[in-house]
Amino acid sequence: MNEQPSVGAVIEQIAPRLRHVREKKGLSLADLARATGISTSTLSRLESAQRKPSLELLLPITAALGIPLDEIVSAPRILDPRVPQQPTKKDGRVLIPLSRHQGEPRAYKMTIPSHDEQPYLRTHTGYEWLYVLRGQLRVKLGDHDFIMGVGEAAEFDCQIPHWFGAAGRGSVELLSLFGKQGERIHLRTTQH
């Protein structure tokens, strides 16, 4: 997806476009002022971006220059909000990014196969939020070892030794949010 101009970027382009078209037509600021009824000083401030453009000013200017308004003002295009989904595979786990930016929090849809490795507790900074979409998720968190089912959510501080993987015979699908900072959400699980 291409990055597209914001409203601010479009407005910044109006001043140089006005000057370019006026000079290309061989008109002075005084000529344009006579044709539009807009003062020379206002036109000068518009072309130097010291005055914000408005339709009240731009319509008579574009009419006097004999050009369509969209030659001076191109509407900002709406960014496609869809996140490009390029799955990555790591240790048999498939991660699909659900957030575009590299900032925080980062969101993923994760599929963990049933033949996942034996629990290996890890620690790192941040918070993790998990939500089970399909299957069963085994979570080891410190001294706790429990199974989560579809619709259950958990949140934990990643500095607590933890591991999670598929429980039972099938794979598990879950949503994961990870951030270095975070607010607590509910922990709803059945202890086993």
C-alpha positions in Angstrom: 0.0 0.0 0.0 1.3 3.4 -0.8 1.4 6.2 1.7 -0.9 8.9 0.6 -0.9 12.6 1.4 -2.6 13.9 4.5 -4.8 17.0 4.6 -1.8 19.0 5.9 0.5 17.9 3.1 -2.2 18.8 0.5 -2.6 22.3 2.0 1.2 22.8 2.0 1.3 22.2 -1.7 -1.3 24.9 -2.6 1.1 27.9 -2.2 3.9 26.6 -4.5 1.3 25.4 -7.0 -0.4 28.8 -7.1 2.9 30.6 -7.7 4.0 28.1 -10.4 0.7 28.4 -12.4 0.7 32.2 -12.1 4.3 32.5 -13.3 3.7 29.9 -16.1 0.8 32.1 -17.3 3.1 35.1 -17.3 1.0 37.1 -14.8 2.3 39.3 -12.0 0.7 39.5 -8.6 -0.8 42.9 -9.6 -2.3 41.3 -12.8 -3.9 38.6 -10.7 -5.1 41.1 -8.1 -6.9 43.1 -10.8 -8.5 40.0 -12.3 -9.7 38.6 -9.0 -10.4 41.7 -6.8 -8.1 40.2 -4.1 -5.3 42.4 -2.8 -1.7 41.9 -4.0 -0.6 41.5 -0.3 -3.2 38.7 0.2 -2.1 36.9 -3.0 1.5 37.2 -1.9 0.8 35.8 1.5 -1.1 32.9 -0.1 1.8 32.1 -2.4 4.3 32.2 0.5 2.0 30.0 2.8 1.7 32.9 5.3 -2.1 32.8 4.8 -4.3 29.7 4.9 -6.1 29.1 1.6 -9.9 29.1 1.5 -12.5 28.4 -1.2 -13.4 32.1 -1.0 -9.9 33.0 -2.2 -9.1 29.9 -4.4 -12.2 29.9 -6.6 -11.7 33.4 -8.0 -8.0 32.8 -8.4 -8.4 29.5 -10.3 -11.2 31.1 -12.5 -8.8 34.1 -13.3 -6.0 31.6 -14.1 -8.4 29.5 -16.3 -7.6 26.3 -14.5 -9.7 23.7 -12.6 -9.5 23.9 -8.8 -8.1 20.4 -8.5 -5.0 21.5 -10.3 -4.2 23.6 -7.2 -5.9 21.4 -4.6 -5.8 17.7 -4.9 -8.0 16.0 -2.4 -6.2 13.8 0.2 -6.8 10.2 -0.5 -8.0 7.9 2.2 -5.5 5.4 3.4 -6.5 1.8 3.0 -7.1 0.7 6.6 -6.5 -2.9 5.9 -3.3 -4.3 7.4 -1.1 -6.3 5.0 -1.1 -9.8 6.3 2.2 -11.4 5.7 2.4 -14.5 7.9 5.6 -15.5 9.5 6.5 -18.9 10.9 8.6 -19.5 13.9 9.0 -22.8 15.8 5.9 -24.1 14.0 3.8 -21.2 15.1 2.2 -19.0 12.5 2.0 -15.3 13.3 -0.2 -13.0 11.3 0.3 -9.2 12.1 -3.0 -7.4 12.9 -1.4 -4.0 13.4 0.4 -2.0 10.7 2.7 0.1 12.9 5.8 -1.2 14.7 4.9 0.8 17.8 3.0 -0.6 20.7 0.9 -2.5 21.4 1.4 -5.0 18.6 -1.4 -7.3 17.7 -1.2 -10.8 16.2 -3.3 -13.7 15.3 -1.4 -16.8 16.2 -1.8 -20.5 15.3 0.1 -23.0 17.5 0.3 -26.6 16.3 -0.6 -29.5 18.6 2.9 -30.8 18.3 4.4 -27.7 20.0 7.5 -28.0 22.1 7.6 -28.8 25.8 7.0 -25.9 28.0 10.1 -23.6 28.3 9.4 -20.7 30.6 10.7 -17.3 29.5 10.8 -13.8 30.8 11.1 -10.4 29.2 9.7 -6.9 29.6 6.2 -6.0 28.7 2.6 -7.3 29.0 0.9 -9.9 27.0 -2.9 -10.3 26.3 -4.2 -13.5 24.9 -7.7 -14.4 23.6 -8.5 -17.9 22.5 -10.4 -18.1 19.1 -10.3 -21.9 18.5 -9.0 -24.9 20.4 -7.5 -25.0 23.8 -4.5 -23.1 25.1 -2.2 -24.3 27.8 -0.6 -21.5 29.8 2.2 -21.9 32.3 2.6 -18.7 34.3 5.0 -18.9 37.3 3.7 -21.8 39.4 0.3 -21.9 37.7 -0.5 -24.3 34.8 -4.0 -24.0 33.3 -6.0 -24.6 30.2 -8.0 -21.8 28.5 -10.9 -22.5 26.1 -12.6 -20.5 23.3 -13.6 -17.0 24.4 -11.3 -16.9 27.4 -8.8 -14.1 27.9 -5.7 -13.7 30.0 -3.3 -10.8 30.7 0.0 -11.1 32.4 3.3 -9.3 33.1 6.0 -11.0 30.9 8.5 -10.7 33.7 6.7 -13.6 35.3 8.2 -16.8 33.8 5.7 -17.9 31.2 4.9 -20.2 28.3 1.8 -21.0 26.3 1.0 -23.6 23.6 -1.6 -25.9 22.3 -3.4 -28.3 24.7 -5.0 -31.5 23.5 -4.8 -33.0 20.0 -5.6 -30.0 17.8 -3.9 -26.7 17.1 -5.0 -23.5 18.9 -5.8 -20.1 17.4 -5.5 -17.0 19.5 -5.2 -13.3 19.4 -2.2 -11.8 21.1 -1.5 -8.2 22.0 1.9 -7.3 23.3 3.1 -4.1 24.7 5.8 -2.8 27.0 3.2 -0.8 29.0 -0.4 -1.7 29.5 -3.5 -1.6 31.6 -4.8 -4.8 33.2 -7.7 -6.7 31.7 -9.6 -9.6 33.2 -8.1 -13.0 33.8 -10.8 -15.6 33.1 -9.7 -19.2 33.1 -10.5 -22.5 34.6 -7.8 -23.9 36.8 -6.8 -27.5 36.1 
